[in-house]
Amino acid sequence: MADIEVYAAEIENDRVRALKVRFKGTGERTIDRDTALAWILGGHSLITHAGSPHHPVRGHAIERVEVGDEAFLRTDVKLEAADHLAFPGAGRH
């Protein structure tokens, strides 16, 4: 299982459209919401990050939170039917 660094999120209508991620020591890539949910379900850790690859600031883990029959991406694990990500530092989300 991998520790995946999440550096940015594109959110539209309370749903993540895309996440900019990188595995430690690799180049950045963009994944969609379904991929992020599947990776978490598969046991990977998605951790919010800020700063540069050489000086990262780790934030909270992104959790898969299920509300009814739907799954959401959240760093605060509230049982709300919306994605919510808080990044360290500048408060990007």
C-alpha positions as CSV (number, residue, x, y, z in Angstrom):
1,M,0.0,0.0,0.0
2,A,1.2,3.4,-0.9
3,D,1.4,6.8,0.9
4,I,0.1,9.1,-1.8
5,E,0.7,12.8,-1.5
6,V,-2.3,15.0,-2.6
7,Y,-1.2,18.6,-3.5
8,A,-4.4,20.1,-5.0
9,A,-8.0,19.4,-5.6
10,E,-10.5,20.6,-8.2
11,I,-13.9,20.7,-6.6
12,E,-17.2,21.5,-8.3
13,N,-20.6,21.4,-6.7
14,D,-19.3,19.8,-3.5
15,R,-17.6,17.0,-5.5
16,V,-14.0,16.4,-6.2
17,R,-13.4,16.4,-10.0
18,A,-9.7,15.9,-9.9
19,L,-6.8,15.5,-7.5
20,K,-3.1,16.3,-8.2
21,V,-1.2,13.5,-6.6
22,R,2.3,12.0,-6.5
23,F,3.8,8.9,-5.0
24,K,6.9,9.8,-3.0
25,G,9.8,10.5,-5.3
26,T,7.8,10.5,-8.5
27,G,6.2,13.0,-10.8
28,E,2.8,14.6,-10.3
29,R,-0.2,13.1,-12.0
30,T,-4.0,13.9,-11.9
31,I,-6.6,11.4,-10.9
32,D,-10.4,11.5,-10.8
33,R,-12.7,11.1,-7.9
34,D,-13.6,7.5,-8.7
35,T,-9.9,6.6,-8.7
36,A,-9.3,8.3,-5.4
37,L,-12.2,6.4,-3.8
38,A,-11.0,3.1,-5.2
39,W,-7.4,3.7,-4.0
40,I,-8.6,4.4,-0.5
41,L,-10.9,1.3,-0.6
42,G,-7.8,-0.7,-1.7
43,G,-5.9,0.4,1.4
44,H,-3.8,3.3,0.0
45,S,-3.4,6.5,2.1
46,L,-4.1,9.8,0.5
47,I,-2.5,12.6,2.5
48,T,-3.0,16.3,1.9
49,H,0.3,18.1,1.3
50,A,1.5,21.7,0.8
51,G,4.9,23.1,0.0
52,S,7.4,21.7,-2.4
53,P,8.5,18.1,-2.9
54,H,11.7,18.9,-1.1
55,H,10.0,20.7,1.8
56,P,6.5,19.2,2.1
57,V,4.0,20.0,4.9
58,R,1.8,17.0,5.6
59,G,-1.8,17.6,6.4
60,H,-4.7,15.3,7.1
61,A,-5.5,11.9,5.6
62,I,-8.4,11.9,3.1
63,E,-11.0,9.4,4.3
64,R,-13.7,7.6,2.4
65,V,-16.9,8.5,4.3
66,E,-20.1,6.7,3.3
67,V,-23.4,8.5,3.7
68,G,-26.3,6.2,2.7
69,D,-25.2,4.3,-0.4
70,E,-22.7,7.0,-1.6
71,A,-19.0,7.5,-0.7
72,F,-17.4,10.9,-0.2
73,L,-13.8,12.2,0.2
74,R,-13.4,14.1,3.4
75,T,-10.5,15.2,5.7
76,D,-12.9,15.9,8.6
77,V,-14.8,12.6,8.5
78,K,-18.2,14.3,9.1
79,L,-21.2,12.3,7.9
80,E,-22.2,14.9,5.3
81,A,-23.1,14.1,1.7
82,A,-20.3,16.3,0.2
83,D,-16.6,16.1,-0.5
84,H,-14.5,18.3,1.8
85,L,-10.7,18.6,1.8
86,A,-8.6,20.8,4.0
87,F,-5.0,21.4,3.0
88,P,-2.2,22.5,5.4
89,G,-0.9,26.1,5.1
90,A,-2.8,28.4,2.8
91,G,-6.2,26.7,3.3
92,R,-6.5,25.4,-0.3
93,H,-9.4,23.0,-1.0
